[in-house]
Amino acid sequence: MFRCPLCQRSLEIRETKKEKPYLTCDNCGLQMFVRYRKGIQRLEDLSRNNVSFIDNYIVCHGCRIAVEKCSDNLSDPFFRSSGIYCPVCDELLLKKEAN
């Protein structure tokens, strides 16, 4: 399951005939198709972690906490994997990609 970025309803991740993921929100009329491997991997990671994005924030649905996506909230890569973590449950919400 994945949350609609507009209304936050749970959406089922479906597959096209070519086995690419897509989402349809019957409430908003939103359709999203993911075409590239990198995007498909991100969608799989996000759906597994039960996380959604709202503007400049990442929402941990388990704790109902919104964390701002900024360099101040990135963890120290020396101690753990670099990314943004939920301050309540300590779940990795967004992994920082290597440049």
C-alpha positions as CSV (number, residue, x, y, z in Angstrom):
1,M,0.0,0.0,0.0
2,F,1.0,3.6,-0.7
3,R,-0.6,6.9,0.4
4,C,-2.0,9.4,-2.2
5,P,0.2,12.5,-2.1
6,L,-2.9,14.7,-2.4
7,C,-5.5,13.2,0.0
8,Q,-3.4,10.7,2.0
9,R,-5.7,7.7,1.3
10,S,-4.2,4.3,1.0
11,L,-3.7,3.2,-2.5
12,E,-3.0,-0.2,-3.9
13,I,0.1,-0.5,-6.0
14,R,-0.9,-2.2,-9.2
15,E,1.2,-3.5,-12.2
16,T,0.9,-2.7,-15.9
17,K,1.1,-5.4,-18.5
18,K,4.8,-4.7,-18.7
19,E,5.1,-5.3,-14.9
20,K,5.7,-1.6,-14.0
21,P,4.0,-0.2,-10.9
22,Y,1.3,2.4,-11.0
23,L,-1.2,4.0,-8.6
24,T,-4.7,5.3,-9.1
25,C,-6.6,7.4,-6.5
26,D,-10.4,7.2,-7.2
27,N,-10.9,10.0,-4.8
28,C,-8.6,12.6,-6.5
29,G,-8.4,11.2,-9.9
30,L,-4.6,11.0,-9.6
31,Q,-2.7,8.4,-11.7
32,M,1.0,7.8,-11.2
33,F,3.2,5.5,-13.3
34,V,6.7,4.6,-12.3
35,R,8.9,3.8,-15.3
36,Y,12.5,3.6,-14.3
37,R,14.3,1.1,-12.1
38,K,15.5,3.8,-9.6
39,G,11.9,5.1,-9.1
40,I,10.5,1.6,-8.8
41,Q,13.1,0.8,-6.1
42,R,12.2,4.0,-4.2
43,L,8.5,3.2,-4.4
44,E,9.1,-0.3,-3.0
45,D,11.2,1.2,-0.2
46,L,8.6,3.8,0.7
47,S,5.7,1.3,0.6
48,R,7.6,-1.1,2.8
49,N,8.4,1.7,5.3
50,N,4.8,3.2,5.4
51,V,6.1,6.7,4.7
52,S,4.7,9.5,2.6
53,F,5.9,13.0,1.5
54,I,4.1,16.3,2.0
55,D,5.9,19.2,0.4
56,N,9.2,19.6,2.4
57,Y,8.2,17.0,5.1
58,I,8.3,13.2,5.5
59,V,5.5,11.7,7.5
60,C,6.0,8.6,9.7
61,H,2.5,7.1,9.6
62,G,3.1,4.8,12.6
63,C,3.9,7.8,14.9
64,R,2.0,10.5,12.9
65,I,5.1,12.7,13.0
66,A,6.1,15.0,10.2
67,V,9.9,15.6,9.9
68,E,11.3,18.4,7.8
69,K,13.6,17.3,4.9
70,C,16.6,19.5,5.6
71,S,20.3,19.0,6.3
72,D,19.8,19.7,10.0
73,N,17.8,16.5,10.3
74,L,20.3,14.2,8.5
75,S,21.9,11.7,10.8
76,D,25.6,11.5,11.3
77,P,26.8,8.8,8.8
78,F,29.6,7.8,11.1
79,F,27.2,6.3,13.6
80,R,24.3,5.1,11.4
81,S,23.2,5.1,7.8
82,S,22.9,8.7,6.6
83,G,19.3,9.7,6.3
84,I,16.3,11.2,8.1
85,Y,14.9,9.3,11.0
86,C,11.6,9.5,12.9
87,P,12.4,11.2,16.3
88,V,9.8,9.0,18.1
89,C,10.3,5.5,16.8
90,D,13.8,6.0,15.2
91,E,12.6,4.4,11.9
92,L,14.6,5.4,8.8
93,L,12.2,7.6,6.8
94,L,14.5,8.7,4.0
95,K,17.9,7.3,3.1
96,K,20.4,9.9,1.8
97,E,21.7,8.9,-1.6
98,A,25.4,8.9,-2.3
99,N,26.5,11.7,-4.7
